Amino acid sequence: MTLKQLEGLITIDEDITDNQYGTYYNKRTVEQLLNYGLILLDKPAGPTSHEVVAWTKRILEIPKAGHSGTLDPQVTGVLPLGLGEGTKALGVLLLGPKEYHALGRLHSLPSKEKLENILNEFCGDIYQKPPQRSSVLRQTRVRKIFELELLEQKENLILIRVLCEAGTYIRKLIYDFGEILVHGATMIELRRTRVSQFHENYPLVTLHQIAVAFADWKDNKDDSKLSTMIHPIEHVLSEIKSVVIRDTAVDALCHGAQLAIPGILQISPNLQKEDLVGIYTQKGEIVALAQSLMSEDDIKENTKGYAFETKRIIMAPETYPKSWRSRSTIKENVTNT
């Protein structure tokens, strides 16, 4: 859990964490980060996103990694990579906006005023059908353009900045500009500069830098570089609300249990029903993603009942000791009584 997530949490109850189990999220070893880590990669032009993930796994010698949001082979820029169990948290980044800088060529020469008027028309909700080469179903869908800015125009070349909803096709957007201009338009280059809260000025790393840092760690036991390149996966969840639970509730959630009020220690203020939340240990480790079944007031006013429905378990079972009894154990105890 990041410092931002800790700010202003409402205390429901108090408890002490056992330091024999788990690890404070910001004190993980490199070995632990390789299973609960985040890399902000500067994707090069050429390989597919899938190839980049495969190369990262090979470089880091890990069995599992994944990316958030596919970039076409020739597109560069921010590509968040989840490592190990951390891949399960990446879906949260789809809730945030994405930013691109695109270079396009217009097949006519409009005035800057006319071009800016056209760009203004594309702000807000737009209709798009994925291109034929897309890997998703080609159905018309609505996507939101939050900001669309003309950064520079040189004759028929334009450089634009687009802040948009995830799943927006920038190549199609520029094509549509050309349709309005009658003579057409083509995208030349594209760079993704932001994924949700992660901007390109957040230190990005290259595959080469990762390979060098991993070799230093493995061969020379020097983790000074690698430990700065791999961030705790909790950073992905900084924009959603938080819930802190007792150590005794952790393993039950890891086995699929729902979170009841007695297991809650702290919650984010202004919690509403159906909010997506991250559930954390007292050490700030992400346990699971869940949906709220109660509001802040409901949790304060009640002493029992399920408050959150588990949606995605992230922490591996048995990280914390088992403090719950299964039905078979209860049945066995009753039988022996």
BANUVEX-336609 format. One record per residue (C-alpha): residue in three letters; x, y, z. Coordinates in nm, 4 decimals, m for minus. Layout:
<sites>
SITE type     east    north       up
SITE  Ala        X        Y        Z
...
</sites>
This chain:
<sites>
SITE type     east    north       up
SITE  Met   0.0000   0.0000   0.0000
SITE  Thr   0.1477   0.3345  m0.1007
SITE  Leu   0.1654   0.6433   0.1202
SITE  Lys  m0.1169   0.7950  m0.0845
SITE  Gln  m0.3406   0.4989  m0.0018
SITE  Leu  m0.2588   0.5236   0.3706
SITE  Glu  m0.3641   0.8876   0.3950
SITE  Gly  m0.6952   0.9480   0.5674
SITE  Leu  m0.8013   0.5857   0.6216
SITE  Ile  m1.0846   0.5474   0.8714
SITE  Thr  m1.0079   0.3158   1.1630
SITE  Ile  m1.2808   0.0608   1.2374
SITE  Asp  m1.0800  m0.1475   1.4843
SITE  Glu  m0.7175  m0.2018   1.5885
SITE  Asp  m0.4909  m0.5050   1.5851
SITE  Ile  m0.1211  m0.5982   1.5771
SITE  Thr   0.0432  m0.7681   1.2804
SITE  Asp   0.2724  m1.0671   1.3258
SITE  Asn   0.6108  m0.9965   1.1635
SITE  Gln   0.6761  m1.3701   1.1237
SITE  Tyr   0.4416  m1.3717   0.8254
SITE  Gly   0.4272  m1.1652   0.5090
SITE  Thr   0.6583  m0.8763   0.4206
SITE  Tyr   0.6079  m0.5014   0.4289
SITE  Tyr   0.5249  m0.4189   0.0684
SITE  Asn   0.8111  m0.1673   0.0345
SITE  Lys   1.0710  m0.3997   0.1891
SITE  Arg   1.0401  m0.6947  m0.0454
SITE  Thr   1.3536  m0.8699  m0.1652
SITE  Val   1.4242  m0.8981  m0.5381
SITE  Glu   1.3040  m1.2596  m0.5240
SITE  Gln   0.9721  m1.1415  m0.3789
SITE  Leu   0.9422  m0.8548  m0.6271
SITE  Leu   0.9797  m1.1017  m0.9128
SITE  Asn   0.6505  m1.2521  m0.7961
SITE  Tyr   0.4702  m0.9340  m0.6832
SITE  Gly   0.6297  m0.6691  m0.8991
SITE  Leu   0.5644  m0.4071  m1.1638
SITE  Ile   0.7998  m0.2934  m1.4400
SITE  Leu   0.7258   0.0240  m1.6366
SITE  Leu   0.8783  m0.0633  m1.9697
SITE  Asp   0.9585   0.1734  m2.2538
SITE  Lys   0.8472  m0.0517  m2.5385
SITE  Pro   1.0611  m0.0249  m2.8511
SITE  Ala   0.9268  m0.0219  m3.2060
SITE  Gly   0.9315  m0.3614  m3.3761
SITE  Pro   0.8253  m0.6406  m3.1391
SITE  Thr   0.4686  m0.7172  m3.0407
SITE  Ser   0.3607  m0.6682  m2.6802
SITE  His   0.3404  m1.0467  m2.6489
SITE  Glu   0.7016  m1.0817  m2.7648
SITE  Val   0.8138  m0.8177  m2.5144
SITE  Val   0.6491  m1.0133  m2.2335
SITE  Ala   0.8125  m1.3377  m2.3509
SITE  Trp   1.1553  m1.1727  m2.3606
SITE  Thr   1.1049  m1.0238  m2.0136
SITE  Lys   1.0197  m1.3659  m1.8721
SITE  Arg   1.3307  m1.5110  m2.0328
SITE  Ile   1.5540  m1.2282  m1.9072
SITE  Leu   1.4217  m1.2471  m1.5502
SITE  Glu   1.3952  m1.6281  m1.5545
SITE  Ile   1.0375  m1.6245  m1.4276
SITE  Pro   0.7424  m1.8394  m1.5411
SITE  Lys   0.4741  m1.5713  m1.5411
SITE  Ala   0.4421  m1.2111  m1.6592
SITE  Gly   0.1828  m1.0036  m1.8406
SITE  His   0.1183  m0.6583  m1.9833
SITE  Ser  m0.1582  m0.4012  m1.9477
SITE  Gly  m0.2907  m0.2846  m2.2835
SITE  Thr  m0.1517  m0.4099  m2.6126
SITE  Leu   0.0643  m0.1816  m2.8233
SITE  Asp   0.1001  m0.2509  m3.1978
SITE  Pro   0.4509  m0.3565  m3.3081
SITE  Gln   0.5557  m0.0134  m3.4403
SITE  Val   0.4120   0.1773  m3.1433
SITE  Thr   0.6474   0.2783  m2.8605
SITE  Gly   0.6012   0.3984  m2.5052
SITE  Val   0.4618   0.3067  m2.1662
SITE  Leu   0.3908  m0.0650  m2.1263
SITE  Pro   0.3282  m0.1748  m1.7647
SITE  Leu   0.4383  m0.5326  m1.6991
SITE  Gly   0.3156  m0.7360  m1.4040
SITE  Leu   0.5419  m1.0095  m1.2679
SITE  Gly   0.4206  m1.3370  m1.1189
SITE  Glu   0.1053  m1.2980  m0.9106
SITE  Gly   0.1235  m0.9260  m0.9833
SITE  Thr  m0.0295  m0.9890  m1.3266
SITE  Lys  m0.3657  m1.0280  m1.1531
SITE  Ala  m0.3713  m0.6595  m1.0566
SITE  Leu  m0.3065  m0.5153  m1.4036
SITE  Gly  m0.6739  m0.5054  m1.5026
SITE  Val  m0.7234  m0.2074  m1.2713
SITE  Leu  m0.5167   0.0073  m1.5100
SITE  Leu  m0.7897  m0.0309  m1.7729
SITE  Leu  m1.0111   0.1883  m1.5540
SITE  Gly  m0.7819   0.4880  m1.6031
SITE  Pro  m0.7159   0.7008  m1.9134
SITE  Lys  m0.4372   0.6571  m2.1665
SITE  Glu  m0.2398   0.9306  m2.3370
SITE  Tyr  m0.0762   0.9219  m2.6797
SITE  His   0.1361   1.1502  m2.8934
SITE  Ala   0.0670   1.0833  m3.2602
SITE  Leu   0.2257   1.2089  m3.5795
SITE  Gly  m0.0107   1.2121  m3.8755
SITE  Arg  m0.0031   1.3128  m4.2397
SITE  Leu  m0.3025   1.4949  m4.3877
SITE  His  m0.3693   1.4387  m4.7558
SITE  Ser  m0.4836   1.8010  m4.7853
SITE  Leu  m0.3639   2.1265  m4.6316
SITE  Pro  m0.6297   2.2758  m4.3979
SITE  Ser  m0.5777   2.5902  m4.1987
SITE  Lys  m0.4792   2.5548  m3.8341
SITE  Glu  m0.8140   2.7066  m3.7327
SITE  Lys  m1.0120   2.4553  m3.9406
SITE  Leu  m0.8068   2.1664  m3.8063
SITE  Glu  m0.8546   2.2708  m3.4433
SITE  Asn  m1.2299   2.3002  m3.5021
SITE  Ile  m1.2344   1.9439  m3.6331
SITE  Leu  m1.0346   1.8187  m3.3336
SITE  Asn  m1.2826   1.9874  m3.0986
SITE  Glu  m1.5635   1.7910  m3.2623
SITE  Phe  m1.3958   1.4668  m3.1569
SITE  Cys  m1.3822   1.5527  m2.7849
SITE  Gly  m1.6323   1.3582  m2.5763
SITE  Asp  m1.7974   1.0298  m2.6764
SITE  Ile  m1.7099   0.8964  m3.0208
SITE  Tyr  m1.8093   0.5835  m3.2135
SITE  Gln  m1.5348   0.3502  m3.3306
SITE  Lys  m1.5148   0.0116  m3.4992
SITE  Pro  m1.1846  m0.1727  m3.4408
SITE  Pro  m0.9698  m0.2058  m3.7574
SITE  Gln  m0.9653  m0.5310  m3.9559
SITE  Arg  m0.6278  m0.6339  m3.8141
SITE  Ser  m0.7518  m0.5922  m3.4571
SITE  Ser  m0.7574  m0.8927  m3.2241
SITE  Val  m1.0965  m0.7926  m3.0778
SITE  Leu  m1.4470  m0.8366  m3.2170
SITE  Arg  m1.5182  m0.5737  m3.4836
SITE  Gln  m1.8270  m0.4126  m3.3376
SITE  Thr  m1.8984  m0.0413  m3.3225
SITE  Arg  m1.8445   0.0858  m2.9696
SITE  Val  m1.8358   0.4125  m2.7797
SITE  Arg  m1.5085   0.5527  m2.6492
SITE  Lys  m1.4465   0.8823  m2.4697
SITE  Ile  m1.1869   1.1396  m2.5754
SITE  Phe  m1.1036   1.3509  m2.2708
SITE  Glu  m0.8523   1.5858  m2.4322
SITE  Leu  m0.7388   1.6370  m2.7919
SITE  Glu  m0.4659   1.8934  m2.8524
SITE  Leu  m0.2850   2.0063  m3.1658
SITE  Leu   0.0761   2.0402  m3.0519
SITE  Glu   0.2303   2.1334  m3.3849
SITE  Gln   0.1465   2.1602  m3.7540
SITE  Lys   0.4038   2.1807  m4.0316
SITE  Glu   0.2357   2.1919  m4.3695
SITE  Asn   0.0389   1.8661  m4.3924
SITE  Leu   0.2109   1.7012  m4.0912
SITE  Ile   0.0394   1.7259  m3.7513
SITE  Leu   0.1502   1.6280  m3.4020
SITE  Ile  m0.1389   1.5725  m3.1619
SITE  Arg  m0.1817   1.4703  m2.7995
SITE  Val  m0.4778   1.2472  m2.7167
SITE  Leu  m0.6028   1.1661  m2.3659
SITE  Cys  m0.8649   0.8968  m2.4039
SITE  Glu  m1.0455   0.5981  m2.2623
SITE  Ala  m0.8737   0.2605  m2.2800
SITE  Gly  m0.9522   0.0780  m2.6029
SITE  Thr  m0.9455   0.3856  m2.8285
SITE  Tyr  m0.7775   0.3323  m3.1668
SITE  Ile  m0.5652   0.6367  m3.2475
SITE  Arg  m0.4946   0.5230  m3.6039
SITE  Lys  m0.8697   0.5094  m3.6658
SITE  Leu  m0.9104   0.8496  m3.5013
SITE  Ile  m0.6661   1.0101  m3.7448
SITE  Tyr  m0.8313   0.8258  m4.0329
SITE  Asp  m1.1627   0.9822  m3.9296
SITE  Phe  m1.0029   1.3287  m3.9285
SITE  Gly  m0.9172   1.2676  m4.2910
SITE  Glu  m1.2709   1.1594  m4.3723
SITE  Ile  m1.4013   1.4953  m4.2539
SITE  Leu  m1.1276   1.6736  m4.4485
SITE  Val  m1.2416   1.4674  m4.7529
SITE  His  m0.8941   1.3882  m4.8860
SITE  Gly  m0.7921   1.1544  m4.6011
SITE  Ala  m0.5218   1.1269  m4.3325
SITE  Thr  m0.2689   0.8641  m4.2239
SITE  Met  m0.0937   0.8000  m3.8934
SITE  Ile   0.2860   0.7894  m3.9269
SITE  Glu   0.4121   0.7357  m3.5726
SITE  Leu   0.2541   0.6768  m3.2326
SITE  Arg   0.3882   0.6809  m2.8776
SITE  Arg   0.1926   0.6028  m2.5614
SITE  Thr   0.2921   0.8506  m2.2930
SITE  Arg   0.0554   0.7546  m2.0125
SITE  Val  m0.1309   0.4527  m1.8764
SITE  Ser  m0.3678   0.5532  m1.5968
SITE  Gln  m0.1496   0.7164  m1.3272
SITE  Phe   0.1814   0.6190  m1.4909
SITE  His   0.3325   0.8886  m1.7150
SITE  Glu   0.6421   0.8489  m1.9304
SITE  Asn   0.8269   1.0869  m1.6954
SITE  Tyr   0.7885   0.8107  m1.4338
SITE  Pro   1.1260   0.6376  m1.4797
SITE  Leu   1.0780   0.3930  m1.7677
SITE  Val   1.3266   0.1152  m1.8360
SITE  Thr   1.4317  m0.0709  m2.1486
SITE  Leu   1.4741  m0.4438  m2.2005
SITE  His   1.8494  m0.3923  m2.2251
SITE  Gln   1.8589  m0.2122  m1.8888
SITE  Ile   1.6594  m0.4932  m1.7298
SITE  Ala   1.8975  m0.7548  m1.8705
SITE  Val   2.2058  m0.5729  m1.7404
SITE  Ala   2.0526  m0.5161  m1.3953
SITE  Phe   1.9424  m0.8798  m1.3668
SITE  Ala   2.2898  m1.0027  m1.4586
SITE  Asp   2.4443  m0.7762  m1.1918
SITE  Trp   2.2062  m0.9174  m0.9335
SITE  Lys   2.2457  m1.2809  m1.0309
SITE  Asp   2.6192  m1.2854  m1.0975
SITE  Asn   2.7481  m1.0184  m0.8600
SITE  Lys   2.4744  m1.0174  m0.5915
SITE  Asp   2.4259  m0.6459  m0.6652
SITE  Asp   2.0546  m0.5589  m0.6509
SITE  Ser   2.1026  m0.1797  m0.6501
SITE  Lys   1.9802  m0.1415  m1.0088
SITE  Leu   1.7206  m0.4169  m1.0346
SITE  Ser   1.5447  m0.3241  m0.7096
SITE  Thr   1.4793   0.0269  m0.8459
SITE  Met   1.3385  m0.1061  m1.1738
SITE  Ile   1.0843  m0.3399  m1.0170
SITE  His   0.8146  m0.1601  m0.8185
SITE  Pro   0.5733  m0.3211  m0.5710
SITE  Ile   0.2587  m0.4252  m0.7571
SITE  Glu   0.0589  m0.2219  m0.5030
SITE  His   0.1531   0.0907  m0.7016
SITE  Val  m0.0936  m0.0217  m0.9702
SITE  Leu  m0.3794   0.0126  m0.7210
SITE  Ser  m0.3075   0.3631  m0.5922
SITE  Glu  m0.6163   0.5104  m0.7618
SITE  Ile  m0.8775   0.2803  m0.6062
SITE  Lys  m1.0045   0.2700  m0.2481
SITE  Ser  m0.8420   0.0588   0.0220
SITE  Val  m0.9391  m0.1807   0.2999
SITE  Val  m0.6959  m0.3067   0.5659
SITE  Ile  m0.7713  m0.6391   0.7348
SITE  Arg  m0.6509  m0.8505   1.0290
SITE  Asp  m0.3774  m1.1081   0.9836
SITE  Thr  m0.6298  m1.3737   1.0850
SITE  Ala  m0.8549  m1.2886   0.7893
SITE  Val  m0.5855  m1.3008   0.5208
SITE  Asp  m0.5617  m1.6736   0.4463
SITE  Ala  m0.9389  m1.7170   0.4430
SITE  Leu  m0.9616  m1.4559   0.1650
SITE  Cys  m0.6794  m1.6291  m0.0208
SITE  His  m0.8962  m1.9413  m0.0227
SITE  Gly  m1.1968  m1.7558  m0.1654
SITE  Ala  m1.3837  m1.6402   0.1463
SITE  Gln  m1.5768  m1.3137   0.1497
SITE  Leu  m1.4687  m1.0378   0.3863
SITE  Ala  m1.6978  m0.9829   0.6850
SITE  Ile  m1.7006  m0.6783   0.9131
SITE  Pro  m1.5097  m0.8439   1.2056
SITE  Gly  m1.2048  m0.8833   0.9794
SITE  Ile  m1.1866  m0.5131   0.8862
SITE  Leu  m0.9474  m0.2690   1.0531
SITE  Gln  m0.9457   0.0353   0.8220
SITE  Ile  m1.1326   0.1617   0.5151
SITE  Ser  m1.1043   0.4538   0.2758
SITE  Pro  m1.3382   0.7450   0.3492
SITE  Asn  m1.6564   0.7921   0.1456
SITE  Leu  m1.6723   0.4229   0.0621
SITE  Gln  m1.9885   0.3446  m0.1368
SITE  Lys  m2.1641   0.0232  m0.2317
SITE  Glu  m2.0228  m0.1394  m0.5472
SITE  Asp  m1.6893   0.0468  m0.5188
SITE  Leu  m1.3901  m0.1530  m0.6382
SITE  Val  m1.1341  m0.1762  m0.3571
SITE  Gly  m0.7958  m0.3262  m0.2852
SITE  Ile  m0.7828  m0.5404   0.0289
SITE  Tyr  m0.4494  m0.5155   0.2119
SITE  Thr  m0.2679  m0.6670   0.5049
SITE  Gln  m0.1446  m0.4422   0.7851
SITE  Lys   0.1954  m0.4529   0.6117
SITE  Gly   0.0449  m0.2965   0.2993
SITE  Glu   0.0502  m0.6157   0.0887
SITE  Ile  m0.2334  m0.6562  m0.1600
SITE  Val  m0.4455  m0.9625  m0.0806
SITE  Ala  m0.7317  m0.9309  m0.3268
SITE  Leu  m0.9551  m0.7036  m0.5285
SITE  Ala  m1.3139  m0.6854  m0.4095
SITE  Gln  m1.6411  m0.5038  m0.4581
SITE  Ser  m1.8038  m0.3281  m0.1661
SITE  Leu  m2.1382  m0.4656  m0.0478
SITE  Met  m2.1733  m0.1942   0.2173
SITE  Ser  m2.1101   0.1770   0.2450
SITE  Glu  m1.8825   0.3411   0.4999
SITE  Asp  m2.1807   0.4113   0.7264
SITE  Asp  m2.3073   0.0523   0.7000
SITE  Ile  m1.9703  m0.0843   0.8120
SITE  Lys  m1.9517   0.1593   1.1041
SITE  Glu  m2.3039   0.0801   1.2216
SITE  Asn  m2.2892  m0.3011   1.2034
SITE  Thr  m2.0803  m0.5633   1.3810
SITE  Lys  m2.1347  m0.8558   1.1446
SITE  Gly  m2.2228  m0.9374   0.7882
SITE  Tyr  m2.0305  m0.9616   0.4618
SITE  Ala  m1.8986  m0.6206   0.3626
SITE  Phe  m1.6977  m0.7089   0.0491
SITE  Glu  m1.7276  m0.9644  m0.2287
SITE  Thr  m1.3924  m1.1000  m0.3467
SITE  Lys  m1.3379  m1.0501  m0.7208
SITE  Arg  m0.9723  m1.1405  m0.7754
SITE  Ile  m0.7333  m1.3100  m0.5335
SITE  Ile  m0.3763  m1.1860  m0.5743
SITE  Met  m0.1831  m1.3139  m0.2711
SITE  Ala  m0.0826  m1.6794  m0.2744
SITE  Pro  m0.2530  m1.8988  m0.0100
SITE  Glu  m0.0559  m1.9879   0.3056
SITE  Thr   0.1412  m1.6628   0.2997
SITE  Tyr  m0.0263  m1.6067   0.6375
SITE  Pro  m0.1252  m1.8857   0.8793
SITE  Lys  m0.4643  m2.0471   0.8568
SITE  Ser  m0.6973  m1.9053   1.1218
SITE  Trp  m1.0236  m2.0437   0.9924
SITE  Arg  m1.1939  m2.3808   1.0021
SITE  Ser  m1.3220  m2.5591   0.6947
SITE  Arg  m1.6614  m2.7314   0.6934
SITE  Ser  m1.4928  m3.0715   0.6978
SITE  Thr  m1.2979  m2.9761   1.0121
SITE  Ile  m1.6127  m2.8527   1.1849
SITE  Lys  m1.7979  m3.1712   1.0880
SITE  Glu  m1.5111  m3.3862   1.2201
SITE  Asn  m1.5068  m3.1967   1.5519
SITE  Val  m1.8844  m3.2395   1.5900
SITE  Thr  m1.8580  m3.6121   1.5124
SITE  Asn  m1.5830  m3.6634   1.7715
SITE  Thr  m1.7700  m3.4746   2.0396
</sites>
